Amino acid sequence: MKSILIKNAQIINRGKIESRDLFIKNGRIEQKGGIINKKADIEIDATGKYVMPGIIDDQVHFREPGLTHKSDLYTEPRSAVAGGVTSFMEMPNTKPAALTQELLQDKYDIAAQKSLANYSFFMGASNDNIEEVLKTNAKDVCGIKVFMGSSTGNMLVDDKKTLEGIFSKCPMLIATHCEDEATIRANTAIYREKYGENVPIECHPEIRNVEGCYKSSSMAVELAKKHGTRLHILHISTADELDLFRNDIPLQEKKITAEVCVHHLYFNSDHYKTLGTQVKCNPAVKGRNHQEALFPALLDNRLDIIATDHAPHTWDEKQGSYFNAPSGVPLVQHTLNVMLEFYQKGKISLERIVEKMCHAPAECFRMPERGYLDEGNWADVVIFDLEKEWQVSKDNIHYKCKWSPFEGHTFKGQVHSTIVSGHLAYQNGVFFEDKKGERLLFQGQ
């Protein structure tokens, strides 16, 4: 593996920004110092640029196997790397769903051959696979995913007895999608009665409403407290749920943690008028009052992690009517850009962006040697130009679906280079794919 020397960098790490050089060898950060004059195979002059740890996205849907007309484990990791995401954790609701150890291993085998980014995959829970769930190795699988609402086939787990079994027996981190399915079904019936099949997209946050989110999230928290479970609730979207989470203890001591996604921070229900089904997702993008409550909770540490829930569908699929257009938004390539826009507006510091997108996922999922630019750690590194302006267009969208809700939008701040486990994987629009990402490892239970 080629050695890399990054010169004249402004390094963002552990709550500080410092002028440092960075020397990478054999996949790891060998030295971080004021001036490093070692010879390297690759030298990058980062004058005027910032250097941060690679982003760890703990929630993506890359659709392979079975849904590869939308995206796959080649295209989406490339998109991630182009946006500064060096590691991802992917969800089990593929076709077939990852509900057995064999099907889970199949995804790892595919990623080993195709993924430019580091990777891990959640084991899926269903109403009848607890034996398979309990076989999961906590040291090389990121966690167990439970859909407590909003899923298809056998992935919806809405039986209280089954949930009690999973929460009481599983020693690993359990990540949950929390929307109460009974509430959603009842609301769907009401709106179908009113509008037939032509329900306006603006009704989405009324069907998948605040009450449904809170009912499910509060049940998950209750179960976790009862059984001492490590619980991570994904994509919090309402103000009502925020008081379920603590901010009076360090992240390392929390057994119940929460994530917020960039689209819930960026969009609100007003955007349905202009973007329509492009921003249809589950949980729904909700009113401005909920959107505006999320940022303070992120900054005061009730919300621990920023992620994407990257969930691509083809453009044609998203053009369907309310009930036919699938939920999900492609986001992983532009997640850093969204947060840098918030920085430009004075809403968050660069140090806190790194904390929430890099440090916190590593701590929450107990990932050794990742998430920090420390000597000895794996070299997952992003170099970005904070002043570079660029416009999102089909020519620079790397998603297989080739669309984005940000198309036509001008961002200020652009990724210059991305290093994945010591390999220069991306630089100035060019991918270097002779080495793939690494399987992520964890400290276990």
Secondary structure by P-SEA (a helix, b strand, c coil): cbbbbbcccccccccccccbbbbbccccccccccccccccccccccccccccccccccbbbcccccccccccccaaaaaaaaacccccccccccccccccaaaaaaaaaaaaacccccbbbbbbbccccaaaaaacccccccbbbbcccccccccccccaaaaaaaaaccccbbbbbcccaaaaaaaaaaaaaacccccccccccccccaaaaaaaaaaaaaaaaacccbbbbccccccccccccccccccccccccccccccccccccccccccccccccccccccaaaaaaaaaaaaaccccbbbbcbbbbcccccccccccbbbbbbccccaaaaaaaaaaaccccaaaaaaaccaaaaaaaccccccccccccccbbbbbcccbbbbbccccccccccccccccccccccccbbbcccccccccccccccccccccccccc
